[in-house]
């Protein structure tokens, strides 16, 4: 099972003074405007039209577009400016097998030291979202005290048969995660 999460960060020019701590960002400004208008997506009804009847019940998907040279240059410039910022990626974990009352996970991300409790999902199952540095991680679920793996996630071939995933760098982490909440509380209130 592969899960893809996309995160977009936006810097808004002209923010009021004091809205952001520290000096203005270094480096050239990044200018980007998407090229071309995109086709409107309308729900399809039974006959494939927007009016009703027939088959089809989904939405019309937009075809993938190739990046323009300007878009590629803007991406390269943004990545150069962000080069010194730590990166992480999401690892969504779910357990949907029926009958469990307590589901935890333990893995190689911290040397197998700490159980992380998955939270119950209304209607059944359990879930947790971890944010980890990029890399490959092994882990096992602990379901009602029994160590096990998920059939839905790739497994290692070693004797332990751990689940294994690769976390990609998708999220910028400008503050150490343990310090983020205390530093955010110190920011001035800019709501108007």
ABEGO torsion letter per residue (X at the ends): XBBBBBBBBBBBBGBBBGABBEBBBBEBBBBBBBBEBBBBBBBBBAAGBAAEEEBGABBBBBBBBBBBAAAAAAAAAAAAAAAABBBBBBBBBBBABBGBABBBBBBAAAGGABBBBBBBBBGEEBBBBBBBBBEBBBBBBBBGGBBBBBAABBBBABAAGBBBBBBBBABBBABBAAAAAAAAAABBBABX
